Amino acid sequence: MSGPVVLQVMPTLAHASDRIALDIAGAVHHEGGTALIASSGGPFVAELPRSGARHHRITLDRRNPLGMLASASKLVRLIRSDSVDIVHARGLHAAWPAYLAARRTAKPFVTTFDLGGPADGAFDRFYAAALARGDRVIAVSEFAARLAYEQHKVDDRRLRLVRRGIDTETFDPSHVTAPRMIRLARLWGLPDDLPVLMLPGRLMPHNGHALLIDALARIKNRAFHCLVVGAEGDDPGYSGEIEERARAAGLNGRFHIVPECRDMAAAYMLADVVLSAAPAPEAFSLVLAEAQAMGRPVVSIDRGSAREQVAGNEMAWLVPPEDPAALASAIGRALDLDPDLRARLAAETAQRAQARYARTTMCAGTLAVYRELMERPSPHPAPALTEASIPS
């Protein structure tokens, strides 16, 4: 692919999953195209020059009709001024403004479909409908593809499966040095004589901290140290609530919250078991992909893409949602894994995950979708959507 100008539209550049846009921007630039990203900003904006992309600050996370239409108008001006060839929307709140702008300028429209389940409420259903309107809809997992087909009638003519990728250079156990692990272990005050359970993810209720504490309370007679690694969420008091719940469950000194970590590869290597306890389904779990690429045993709630992501992994345990007893039992089995068997399976697990979730594969798949649209463009009329069409 040579020459196309690709505009990715997203609410922010602030979360771990937003790094995918930087990867795609870098791939577009590497192939001779021009990569643009429109968002309301975030810490990852500073990394864009390394990927060869340019950032345009446009607020896209508004939920009111006037804000949505204003965002679309700004995108229209950007598309025209920078001669954009393809518009790619990422995230619910970016979908409608990007769709409107693409249709007004008759540009091919791509969406990334990464919903974890049927949308709840009028607003979410409305936004989800926009994700299904792409000329090409990229599903990040087989689970997401089924949801797009069954709930939103996206058929094979438009639906493309491109699994989300990770940086397999970073998430490679052979690339993590002992000094990096020692530094983190000392920083966090990890005990030398206890196996470490790790739950990565932002400090928000939907990541299953309460469920995990209830499960750990059932096996508190066992030896372990639980480490929760994640940045503060929207509620600054939530971490205190979690810690109080852990104390009430008798986990004093064995349940430890640390801030967001900049060296997650080393963090995973400190973990004896990595946990994914989110009760709601996810279209794709970065935690499961990264942890397996590092050869770690994983325990996850059996929802969303979890089953397909751990397929073939003998060091993975799936448990029903909202079942602390089952979660406790699975954690116990993971802790009891024979060390020699674990060492053998770790290498197999890492090799499988690195092949399945290679960032290069994700980028190649996305570029193929762009190329498909550039070779067979189809202009579209201006949209009929008006302010009156938007739920109030």
C-alpha positions as a Markdown table, in Angstrom:
| # | Residue | x | y | z |
|---|---|---|---|---|
| 1 | Met | 0.0 | 0.0 | 0.0 |
| 2 | Ser | 1.5 | 3.3 | -1.0 |
| 3 | Gly | 0.2 | 6.8 | -0.4 |
| 4 | Pro | -3.2 | 6.7 | 1.4 |
| 5 | Val | -4.0 | 9.1 | 4.1 |
| 6 | Val | -5.7 | 7.2 | 7.0 |
| 7 | Leu | -7.5 | 9.1 | 9.8 |
| 8 | Gln | -8.1 | 7.1 | 13.0 |
| 9 | Val | -10.8 | 8.7 | 15.2 |
| 10 | Met | -11.0 | 7.9 | 18.9 |
| 11 | Pro | -12.1 | 9.5 | 22.1 |
| 12 | Thr | -8.7 | 9.5 | 23.9 |
| 13 | Leu | -5.1 | 8.4 | 23.7 |
| 14 | Ala | -4.9 | 7.5 | 27.4 |
| 15 | His | -5.6 | 3.8 | 27.9 |
| 16 | Ala | -3.5 | 0.6 | 27.2 |
| 17 | Ser | -5.9 | -0.4 | 24.5 |
| 18 | Asp | -5.4 | 3.0 | 22.7 |
| 19 | Arg | -1.9 | 2.0 | 21.9 |
| 20 | Ile | -3.3 | -0.1 | 19.1 |
| 21 | Ala | -3.9 | 3.1 | 17.2 |
| 22 | Leu | -0.2 | 4.0 | 17.5 |
| 23 | Asp | 0.7 | 0.6 | 16.1 |
| 24 | Ile | -1.6 | 1.0 | 13.1 |
| 25 | Ala | -0.3 | 4.5 | 12.5 |
| 26 | Gly | 3.2 | 3.2 | 12.5 |
| 27 | Ala | 2.3 | 0.5 | 10.0 |
| 28 | Val | 0.6 | 3.0 | 7.7 |
| 29 | His | 3.6 | 5.3 | 7.8 |
| 30 | His | 6.0 | 2.4 | 7.2 |
| 31 | Glu | 4.1 | 1.4 | 4.1 |
| 32 | Gly | 4.3 | 4.9 | 2.6 |
| 33 | Gly | 1.0 | 6.3 | 3.8 |
| 34 | Thr | 0.1 | 9.2 | 6.0 |
| 35 | Ala | -1.2 | 8.5 | 9.5 |
| 36 | Leu | -3.5 | 10.9 | 11.3 |
| 37 | Ile | -5.2 | 10.5 | 14.7 |
| 38 | Ala | -8.0 | 12.7 | 16.0 |
| 39 | Ser | -8.8 | 12.5 | 19.7 |
| 40 | Ser | -9.3 | 14.6 | 22.7 |
| 41 | Gly | -5.7 | 13.8 | 23.7 |
| 42 | Gly | -3.9 | 11.9 | 26.4 |
| 43 | Pro | -0.4 | 10.8 | 27.5 |
| 44 | Phe | 0.2 | 8.7 | 24.4 |
| 45 | Val | 0.1 | 11.8 | 22.2 |
| 46 | Ala | 3.8 | 12.3 | 23.1 |
| 47 | Glu | 4.6 | 9.0 | 21.5 |
| 48 | Leu | 3.0 | 9.7 | 18.1 |
| 49 | Pro | 6.1 | 11.2 | 16.5 |
| 50 | Arg | 7.9 | 7.8 | 16.8 |
| 51 | Ser | 5.1 | 6.2 | 14.8 |
| 52 | Gly | 5.2 | 9.0 | 12.1 |
| 53 | Ala | 1.7 | 10.1 | 12.9 |
| 54 | Arg | 0.2 | 13.6 | 13.4 |
| 55 | His | -2.4 | 14.3 | 16.1 |
| 56 | His | -5.4 | 16.6 | 15.8 |
| 57 | Arg | -7.1 | 17.5 | 19.1 |
| 58 | Ile | -10.9 | 17.1 | 18.6 |
| 59 | Thr | -13.2 | 16.4 | 21.5 |
| 60 | Leu | -15.2 | 13.3 | 20.6 |
| 61 | Asp | -16.6 | 11.9 | 23.9 |
| 62 | Arg | -19.6 | 14.1 | 24.1 |
| 63 | Arg | -23.0 | 12.5 | 24.5 |
| 64 | Asn | -25.2 | 15.4 | 23.5 |
| 65 | Pro | -26.5 | 15.9 | 20.0 |
| 66 | Leu | -25.0 | 19.4 | 19.4 |
| 67 | Gly | -21.6 | 18.2 | 20.5 |
| 68 | Met | -21.7 | 15.2 | 18.3 |
| 69 | Leu | -22.7 | 17.2 | 15.2 |
| 70 | Ala | -20.0 | 19.8 | 16.0 |
| 71 | Ser | -17.4 | 17.0 | 16.3 |
| 72 | Ala | -18.5 | 15.7 | 12.9 |
| 73 | Ser | -18.1 | 19.1 | 11.3 |
| 74 | Lys | -14.6 | 19.4 | 12.7 |
| 75 | Leu | -13.7 | 16.0 | 11.2 |
| 76 | Val | -15.2 | 17.0 | 7.9 |
| 77 | Arg | -12.9 | 20.0 | 7.8 |
| 78 | Leu | -9.9 | 17.8 | 8.7 |
| 79 | Ile | -10.7 | 15.2 | 6.1 |
| 80 | Arg | -10.9 | 17.9 | 3.4 |
| 81 | Ser | -7.9 | 19.9 | 4.5 |
| 82 | Asp | -5.6 | 16.8 | 4.8 |
| 83 | Ser | -7.1 | 14.9 | 1.8 |
| 84 | Val | -8.0 | 11.9 | 3.9 |
| 85 | Asp | -8.7 | 8.7 | 2.0 |
| 86 | Ile | -10.0 | 6.4 | 4.8 |
| 87 | Val | -11.7 | 7.2 | 8.1 |
| 88 | His | -11.3 | 4.5 | 10.8 |
| 89 | Ala | -13.4 | 4.9 | 14.0 |
| 90 | Arg | -12.3 | 3.4 | 17.3 |
| 91 | Gly | -14.6 | 3.5 | 20.4 |
| 92 | Leu | -18.3 | 4.0 | 20.9 |
| 93 | His | -18.2 | 7.8 | 21.3 |
| 94 | Ala | -16.1 | 8.3 | 18.2 |
| 95 | Ala | -18.3 | 6.2 | 15.9 |
| 96 | Trp | -21.1 | 8.6 | 15.1 |
| 97 | Pro | -19.0 | 11.7 | 14.5 |
| 98 | Ala | -16.6 | 9.7 | 12.3 |
| 99 | Tyr | -19.5 | 8.1 | 10.4 |
| 100 | Leu | -21.2 | 11.4 | 9.7 |
| 101 | Ala | -17.9 | 13.0 | 8.6 |
| 102 | Ala | -17.1 | 10.0 | 6.3 |
| 103 | Arg | -20.5 | 10.0 | 4.7 |
| 104 | Arg | -20.5 | 13.8 | 4.1 |
| 105 | Thr | -17.1 | 13.5 | 2.4 |
| 106 | Ala | -17.9 | 10.2 | 0.6 |
| 107 | Lys | -14.8 | 8.5 | 2.2 |
| 108 | Pro | -14.6 | 4.8 | 3.0 |
| 109 | Phe | -15.5 | 4.2 | 6.6 |
| 110 | Val | -13.9 | 1.5 | 8.8 |
| 111 | Thr | -14.8 | 0.6 | 12.4 |
| 112 | Thr | -13.2 | -1.5 | 15.0 |
| 113 | Phe | -15.9 | -3.6 | 16.7 |
| 114 | Asp | -14.7 | -4.4 | 20.2 |
| 115 | Leu | -18.0 | -4.5 | 22.2 |
| 116 | Gly | -18.1 | -7.1 | 24.9 |
| 117 | Gly | -21.9 | -7.7 | 24.8 |
| 118 | Pro | -25.2 | -6.3 | 23.7 |
| 119 | Ala | -25.4 | -2.6 | 24.4 |
| 120 | Asp | -27.5 | -1.5 | 27.4 |
| 121 | Gly | -29.7 | 1.6 | 27.3 |
| 122 | Ala | -30.8 | 3.8 | 24.4 |
| 123 | Phe | -27.5 | 5.8 | 24.2 |
| 124 | Asp | -25.3 | 2.7 | 24.1 |
| 125 | Arg | -27.5 | 1.0 | 21.5 |
| 126 | Phe | -27.4 | 4.1 | 19.4 |
| 127 | Tyr | -23.6 | 4.4 | 19.6 |
| 128 | Ala | -23.2 | 0.6 | 18.9 |
| 129 | Ala | -25.2 | 1.0 | 15.8 |
| 130 | Ala | -22.6 | 3.3 | 14.4 |
| 131 | Leu | -19.9 | 0.8 | 14.9 |
| 132 | Ala | -21.9 | -1.6 | 12.8 |
| 133 | Arg | -22.2 | 0.8 | 9.9 |
| 134 | Gly | -18.7 | 0.6 | 8.6 |
| 135 | Asp | -18.0 | -0.3 | 5.0 |
| 136 | Arg | -15.6 | -2.7 | 6.7 |
| 137 | Val | -16.2 | -3.7 | 10.3 |
| 138 | Ile | -13.0 | -5.1 | 12.0 |
| 139 | Ala | -13.9 | -7.6 | 14.8 |
| 140 | Val | -11.0 | -8.0 | 17.3 |
| 141 | Ser | -12.0 | -11.6 | 18.1 |
| 142 | Glu | -14.2 | -14.4 | 17.0 |
| 143 | Phe | -16.5 | -13.6 | 19.9 |
| 144 | Ala | -16.8 | -10.0 | 18.7 |
| 145 | Ala | -17.4 | -11.1 | 15.1 |
| 146 | Arg | -20.3 | -13.3 | 16.3 |
| 147 | Leu | -21.8 | -10.4 | 18.3 |
| 148 | Ala | -21.5 | -8.1 | 15.3 |
| 149 | Tyr | -23.3 | -10.6 | 13.1 |
| 150 | Glu | -25.9 | -11.7 | 15.5 |
| 151 | Gln | -26.8 | -8.4 | 17.2 |
| 152 | His | -26.0 | -5.9 | 14.5 |
| 153 | Lys | -26.5 | -7.9 | 11.3 |
| 154 | Val | -23.0 | -7.3 | 10.0 |
| 155 | Asp | -22.6 | -9.9 | 7.3 |
| 156 | Asp | -19.5 | -11.5 | 5.7 |
| 157 | Arg | -19.4 | -8.9 | 2.9 |
| 158 | Arg | -18.3 | -6.2 | 5.5 |
| 159 | Leu | -17.1 | -8.2 | 8.5 |
| 160 | Arg | -13.3 | -8.9 | 8.8 |
| 161 | Leu | -11.6 | -10.7 | 11.7 |
| 162 | Val | -8.3 | -9.1 | 12.7 |
| 163 | Arg | -7.3 | -10.2 | 16.2 |
| 164 | Arg | -5.9 | -7.6 | 18.5 |
| 165 | Gly | -2.1 | -7.8 | 18.7 |
| 166 | Ile | 0.5 | -7.1 | 21.4 |
| 167 | Asp | 4.1 | -6.1 | 21.2 |
| 168 | Thr | 5.7 | -9.5 | 21.2 |
| 169 | Glu | 9.2 | -8.0 | 21.5 |
| 170 | Thr | 8.2 | -6.4 | 24.8 |
| 171 | Phe | 6.1 | -9.4 | 26.0 |
| 172 | Asp | 8.8 | -12.1 | 25.6 |
| 173 | Pro | 10.1 | -13.8 | 28.7 |
| 174 | Ser | 13.5 | -14.1 | 27.2 |
| 175 | His | 13.8 | -10.3 | 27.0 |
| 176 | Val | 13.1 | -9.6 | 30.6 |
| 177 | Thr | 16.3 | -9.3 | 32.7 |
| 178 | Ala | 16.7 | -10.2 | 36.4 |
| 179 | Pro | 17.6 | -6.7 | 37.4 |
| 180 | Arg | 14.2 | -5.4 | 36.1 |
| 181 | Met | 12.4 | -8.0 | 38.1 |
| 182 | Ile | 14.4 | -7.3 | 41.2 |
| 183 | Arg | 13.8 | -3.6 | 40.9 |
| 184 | Leu | 10.0 | -4.1 | 40.8 |
| 185 | Ala | 10.0 | -6.7 | 43.5 |
| 186 | Arg | 11.9 | -4.3 | 45.8 |
| 187 | Leu | 9.8 | -1.3 | 44.8 |
| 188 | Trp | 6.6 | -3.2 | 45.7 |
| 189 | Gly | 8.0 | -4.9 | 48.7 |
| 190 | Leu | 7.1 | -8.4 | 47.5 |
| 191 | Pro | 7.9 | -11.3 | 49.8 |
| 192 | Asp | 10.5 | -13.8 | 48.6 |
| 193 | Asp | 8.8 | -16.8 | 50.0 |
| 194 | Leu | 5.2 | -16.5 | 48.8 |
| 195 | Pro | 3.7 | -17.2 | 45.3 |
| 196 | Val | 2.3 | -14.0 | 43.7 |
| 197 | Leu | -1.2 | -13.7 | 42.3 |
| 198 | Met | -1.6 | -10.8 | 40.0 |
| 199 | Leu | -4.7 | -9.0 | 38.8 |
| 200 | Pro | -3.8 | -6.3 | 36.2 |
| 201 | Gly | -6.3 | -3.6 | 35.2 |
| 202 | Arg | -7.6 | -0.2 | 36.2 |
| 203 | Leu | -9.1 | 0.2 | 39.6 |
| 204 | Met | -12.8 | 0.1 | 38.5 |
| 205 | Pro | -15.6 | -2.2 | 39.7 |
| 206 | His | -16.0 | -3.9 | 36.3 |
| 207 | Asn | -12.5 | -5.5 | 36.7 |
| 208 | Gly | -13.8 | -7.8 | 39.4 |
| 209 | His | -11.8 | -6.9 | 42.5 |
| 210 | Ala | -14.7 | -7.6 | 44.9 |
| 211 | Leu | -15.2 | -11.1 | 43.4 |
| 212 | Leu | -11.5 | -11.8 | 43.7 |
| 213 | Ile | -11.4 | -10.8 | 47.4 |
| 214 | Asp | -14.4 | -13.0 | 48.1 |
| 215 | Ala | -12.6 | -15.9 | 46.4 |
| 216 | Leu | -9.3 | -15.3 | 48.2 |
| 217 | Ala | -11.1 | -15.2 | 51.5 |
| 218 | Arg | -12.0 | -18.9 | 50.9 |
| 219 | Ile | -8.4 | -19.9 | 50.5 |
| 220 | Lys | -6.8 | -17.5 | 53.0 |
| 221 | Asn | -5.2 | -20.5 | 54.8 |
| 222 | Arg | -3.0 | -21.0 | 51.7 |
| 223 | Ala | 0.3 | -19.2 | 51.1 |
| 224 | Phe | 0.0 | -16.4 | 48.6 |
| 225 | His | 0.5 | -12.7 | 48.1 |
| 226 | Cys | -2.1 | -10.9 | 45.8 |
| 227 | Leu | -0.9 | -7.9 | 43.8 |
| 228 | Val | -3.4 | -5.6 | 42.1 |
| 229 | Val | -1.7 | -3.5 | 39.4 |
| 230 | Gly | -3.6 | -0.7 | 37.9 |
| 231 | Ala | -4.1 | 3.1 | 37.6 |
| 232 | Glu | -6.9 | 4.9 | 39.5 |
| 233 | Gly | -10.2 | 4.8 | 37.8 |
| 234 | Asp | -13.0 | 7.4 | 37.8 |
| 235 | Asp | -13.6 | 7.1 | 41.5 |
| 236 | Pro | -10.6 | 8.1 | 43.6 |
| 237 | Gly | -12.1 | 6.4 | 46.7 |
| 238 | Tyr | -12.5 | 3.0 | 45.1 |
| 239 | Ser | -9.0 | 1.8 | 46.0 |
| 240 | Gly | -9.7 | 2.5 | 49.6 |
| 241 | Glu | -13.0 | 0.5 | 49.4 |
| 242 | Ile | -11.1 | -2.4 | 47.9 |
| 243 | Glu | -8.4 | -2.4 | 50.6 |
| 244 | Glu | -11.1 | -2.2 | 53.4 |
| 245 | Arg | -12.9 | -5.1 | 51.8 |
| 246 | Ala | -9.7 | -7.1 | 51.8 |
| 247 | Arg | -9.0 | -6.3 | 55.4 |
| 248 | Ala | -12.5 | -7.3 | 56.4 |
| 249 | Ala | -11.9 | -10.6 | 54.5 |
| 250 | Gly | -8.9 | -11.4 | 56.6 |
| 251 | Leu | -6.3 | -10.6 | 53.9 |
| 252 | Asn | -4.3 | -8.1 | 55.9 |
| 253 | Gly | -0.8 | -7.8 | 54.5 |
| 254 | Arg | -1.5 | -10.2 | 51.6 |
| 255 | Phe | -3.5 | -8.0 | 49.3 |
| 256 | His | -1.5 | -5.2 | 47.8 |
| 257 | Ile | -2.5 | -2.4 | 45.4 |
| 258 | Val | 0.2 | -0.7 | 43.3 |
| 259 | Pro | -0.1 | 2.1 | 40.7 |
| 260 | Glu | 0.0 | 1.6 | 37.0 |
| 261 | Cys | 3.3 | -0.1 | 36.0 |
| 262 | Arg | 5.4 | 1.0 | 33.1 |
| 263 | Asp | 7.2 | -2.4 | 32.9 |
| 264 | Met | 4.4 | -4.8 | 32.7 |
| 265 | Ala | 6.6 | -7.5 | 31.1 |
| 266 | Ala | 8.7 | -7.6 | 34.2 |
| 267 | Ala | 5.6 | -7.5 | 36.4 |
| 268 | Tyr | 4.1 | -10.5 | 34.7 |
| 269 | Met | 7.4 | -12.4 | 35.3 |
| 270 | Leu | 7.0 | -11.8 | 39.0 |
| 271 | Ala | 3.5 | -13.4 | 38.9 |
| 272 | Asp | 3.0 | -17.1 | 39.6 |
| 273 | Val | -0.6 | -16.8 | 38.4 |
| 274 | Val | -2.3 | -14.0 | 36.5 |
| 275 | Leu | -5.9 | -13.4 | 37.0 |
| 276 | Ser | -8.7 | -11.9 | 34.9 |
| 277 | Ala | -11.8 | -11.5 | 37.1 |
| 278 | Ala | -14.0 | -9.1 | 35.1 |
| 279 | Pro | -17.5 | -10.3 | 35.4 |
| 280 | Ala | -18.7 | -8.6 | 32.2 |
| 281 | Pro | -17.7 | -10.1 | 28.8 |
| 282 | Glu | -14.8 | -8.6 | 27.0 |
| 283 | Ala | -14.3 | -8.6 | 23.2 |
| 284 | Phe | -10.6 | -9.1 | 23.8 |
| 285 | Ser | -8.5 | -9.4 | 26.9 |
| 286 | Leu | -5.1 | -7.8 | 26.7 |
| 287 | Val | -4.3 | -9.3 | 30.1 |
| 288 | Leu | -4.9 | -12.8 | 28.8 |
| 289 | Ala | -2.9 | -12.2 | 25.6 |
| 290 | Glu | 0.1 | -10.6 | 27.4 |
| 291 | Ala | 0.2 | -13.0 | 30.3 |
| 292 | Gln | 0.2 | -16.0 | 28.0 |
| 293 | Ala | 2.9 | -14.5 | 25.9 |
| 294 | Met | 5.0 | -14.3 | 29.0 |
| 295 | Gly | 4.3 | -18.0 | 29.7 |
| 296 | Arg | 2.2 | -17.3 | 32.9 |
| 297 | Pro | -0.6 | -19.6 | 34.1 |
| 298 | Val | -3.9 | -17.7 | 33.9 |
| 299 | Val | -7.3 | -18.0 | 35.6 |
| 300 | Ser | -10.2 | -16.1 | 34.0 |
| 301 | Ile | -13.9 | -15.7 | 34.1 |
| 302 | Asp | -15.5 | -17.7 | 31.2 |
| 303 | Arg | -17.1 | -14.9 | 29.3 |
| 304 | Gly | -16.5 | -13.0 | 26.1 |
| 305 | Ser | -13.4 | -13.9 | 24.2 |
| 306 | Ala | -11.7 | -15.7 | 27.1 |
| 307 | Arg | -12.5 | -19.3 | 25.9 |
| 308 | Glu | -11.0 | -18.7 | 22.4 |
| 309 | Gln | -8.0 | -16.8 | 23.9 |
| 310 | Val | -6.9 | -19.7 | 26.1 |
| 311 | Ala | -7.8 | -22.5 | 23.7 |
| 312 | Gly | -5.1 | -25.1 | 23.8 |
| 313 | Asn | -3.5 | -23.8 | 27.0 |
| 314 | Glu | -3.0 | -26.4 | 29.7 |
| 315 | Met | -2.1 | -23.7 | 32.1 |
| 316 | Ala | -5.4 | -21.9 | 31.9 |
| 317 | Trp | -8.5 | -22.3 | 34.0 |
| 318 | Leu | -11.9 | -20.8 | 33.2 |
| 319 | Val | -14.6 | -20.3 | 35.9 |
| 320 | Pro | -18.3 | -19.3 | 35.7 |
| 321 | Pro | -19.1 | -15.6 | 36.3 |
| 322 | Glu | -20.0 | -14.4 | 39.9 |
| 323 | Asp | -18.8 | -17.7 | 41.4 |
| 324 | Pro | -16.2 | -17.0 | 44.1 |
| 325 | Ala | -16.0 | -20.6 | 45.1 |
| 326 | Ala | -15.1 | -21.7 | 41.6 |
| 327 | Leu | -12.6 | -18.9 | 41.3 |
| 328 | Ala | -11.0 | -19.9 | 44.6 |
| 329 | Ser | -10.8 | -23.5 | 43.4 |
| 330 | Ala | -9.2 | -22.6 | 40.1 |
| 331 | Ile | -6.6 | -20.4 | 41.8 |
| 332 | Gly | -5.8 | -23.3 | 44.1 |
| 333 | Arg | -5.2 | -25.6 | 41.2 |
| 334 | Ala | -3.0 | -23.1 | 39.5 |
| 335 | Leu | -0.9 | -22.7 | 42.6 |
| 336 | Asp | -0.6 | -26.5 | 42.9 |
| 337 | Leu | 0.8 | -26.9 | 39.3 |
| 338 | Asp | 3.9 | -29.1 | 39.3 |
| 339 | Pro | 7.0 | -26.9 | 38.8 |
| 340 | Asp | 8.5 | -29.1 | 36.1 |
| 341 | Leu | 5.3 | -29.3 | 34.2 |
| 342 | Arg | 4.8 | -25.6 | 34.6 |
| 343 | Ala | 8.3 | -24.9 | 33.1 |
| 344 | Arg | 7.5 | -27.1 | 30.1 |
| 345 | Leu | 4.1 | -25.6 | 29.5 |
| 346 | Ala | 5.3 | -22.1 | 30.0 |
| 347 | Ala | 7.5 | -22.3 | 26.9 |
| 348 | Glu | 4.7 | -23.8 | 24.8 |
| 349 | Thr | 2.2 | -21.2 | 26.0 |
| 350 | Ala | 4.5 | -18.3 | 25.3 |
| 351 | Gln | 5.3 | -19.5 | 21.8 |
| 352 | Arg | 1.6 | -20.1 | 21.0 |
| 353 | Ala | 0.5 | -16.7 | 22.2 |
| 354 | Gln | 3.3 | -14.8 | 20.5 |
| 355 | Ala | 2.4 | -16.4 | 17.2 |
| 356 | Arg | -1.3 | -15.8 | 17.7 |
| 357 | Tyr | -1.2 | -12.2 | 18.9 |
| 358 | Ala | 1.8 | -10.8 | 17.0 |
| 359 | Arg | 1.4 | -7.1 | 16.5 |
| 360 | Thr | 2.8 | -7.5 | 13.0 |
| 361 | Thr | -0.1 | -9.8 | 12.1 |
| 362 | Met | -2.7 | -7.3 | 13.4 |
| 363 | Cys | -1.1 | -4.5 | 11.5 |
| 364 | Ala | -0.9 | -6.5 | 8.3 |
| 365 | Gly | -4.6 | -7.5 | 8.6 |
| 366 | Thr | -5.7 | -3.9 | 9.1 |
| 367 | Leu | -3.6 | -2.7 | 6.2 |
| 368 | Ala | -5.2 | -5.4 | 4.1 |
| 369 | Val | -8.7 | -4.0 | 5.0 |
| 370 | Tyr | -7.5 | -0.5 | 4.0 |
| 371 | Arg | -6.1 | -1.8 | 0.8 |
| 372 | Glu | -9.3 | -3.5 | 0.0 |
| 373 | Leu | -11.3 | -0.3 | 0.3 |
| 374 | Met | -8.7 | 1.7 | -1.7 |
| 375 | Glu | -8.9 | -0.7 | -4.6 |
| 376 | Arg | -12.7 | -0.9 | -4.6 |
| 377 | Pro | -13.9 | 2.5 | -3.2 |
| 378 | Ser | -17.6 | 3.0 | -3.1 |
| 379 | Pro | -18.9 | 6.6 | -2.6 |
| 380 | His | -21.8 | 7.2 | -0.3 |
| 381 | Pro | -24.5 | 9.9 | -0.1 |
| 382 | Ala | -24.6 | 12.5 | 2.7 |
| 383 | Pro | -26.2 | 11.0 | 5.8 |
| 384 | Ala | -29.9 | 11.5 | 6.6 |
| 385 | Leu | -29.1 | 11.6 | 10.4 |
| 386 | Thr | -30.2 | 14.7 | 12.1 |
| 387 | Glu | -30.2 | 15.9 | 15.7 |
| 388 | Ala | -33.7 | 14.6 | 16.0 |
| 389 | Ser | -32.4 | 11.1 | 15.3 |
| 390 | Ile | -30.2 | 11.1 | 18.4 |
| 391 | Pro | -31.7 | 9.7 | 21.7 |
| 392 | Ser | -32.3 | 12.3 | 24.3 |
